[in-house]
Amino acid sequence: MKILVYGLPTSGKTTLGQKITEKLDHTLVRHYDADTVRNAWDDWAFDQNGRMRQAIRMRSLAKLNSIYGTATIIDFVCPYNRFRNDKMWDITIFMNTVNESPYPDTDKIFEQPDKPPTYVIESWDKVDSIVNEIVEQIQSFQYEEE
């Protein structure tokens, strides 16, 4: 299962990913957040090429884990609809908890979703029930040959 958590910086993407993984056996799921991945590649470029590279990198991590039957939560800004709308994502979660971030350049390029995500989180009131739903989906997911 491949799960994309996206939204503006400081919207709670990593926190949500952590809440989900805390409820699962670590062999069932991997969680990758954008900062850790950028750090591993020592790639802190935020121009258009850097953002595209990061999107491809994050997508590739999810695909690689699925080959081994491991669910993957990918959390990053993912500012472009073309990556969010990829049919590979089993679940998409839009963290719509902030209207602007500390980074005006990111706010400027962030595209509002043009297709409905699986979940939209606008406040933390109902997060626990959504987390529980996703945990159940991960636990019951059956992998097929890709």
C-alpha positions, -999 to +999 in steps of 0.1 A: +000+000+000+013+034-010+001+064+010+008+100+001+004+127+028+008+162+013+002+198+022+020+230+030+050+231+054+039+230+090+005+214+082+013+183+102+022+158+075+050+141+095+030+141+127+002+123+109+026+098+094+041+091+129+006+087+144-002+060+118+032+041+121+031+041+159+000+019+158+016-007+135+043-033+136+074-017+121+076-046+096+043-036+080+050+000+072+078+025+064+074+062+068+095+087+049+094+124+055+108+149+031+134+164+054+149+130+062+150+120+026+166+153+015+191+150+043+200+114+031+206+127-004+222+159+008+198+177-016+182+209-003+174+225-037+140+240-037+139+253-073+116+236-098+142+210-107+149+202-070+112+198-063+107+175-093+137+154-083+123+151-047+089+141-060+104+114-082+126+102-053+097+100-029+075+081-055+104+057-061+108+049-024+071+040-022+073+018-053+105+001-040+089-008-007+058-022-024+079-047-042+089-061-008+053-060+005+058-031+029+033-004+031+048+031+027+037+065+040+054+093+020+050+128+034+061+159+016+047+191+003+041+176-031+031+209-046+022+197-080-011+178-089+007+157-115+025+138-088-005+136-064-028+123-092-005+094-100-026+062-100+000+044-079-012+060-047-037+038-028-045+066-004-039+104-006-042+126+024-043+164+020-033+182+052-053+213+048-047+227+083-028+259+074-035+286+048+001+297+045+034+284+056+066+301+067+078+298+030+061+322+006+079+307-024+063+272-015+029+288-009+031+304-043+037+272-063+014+249-042-015+238-064-048+232-048-059+196-054-077+192-088-090+157-078-105+148-045-080+132-022-090+101-002-089+122+030-088+159+037-077+169+072-087+204+081-084+201+118-070+177+144-105+169+158-111+138+138-075+127+132-077+097+155-106+081+137-089+087+103-057+072+117-076+041+129-092+037+094-059+039+077-043+015+101-071-010+094-066-006+057-029-012+059-034-043+081-059-058+057-042-048+024-033-077+001-003-071-022-005-083-058+024-087-082+032-054-097 
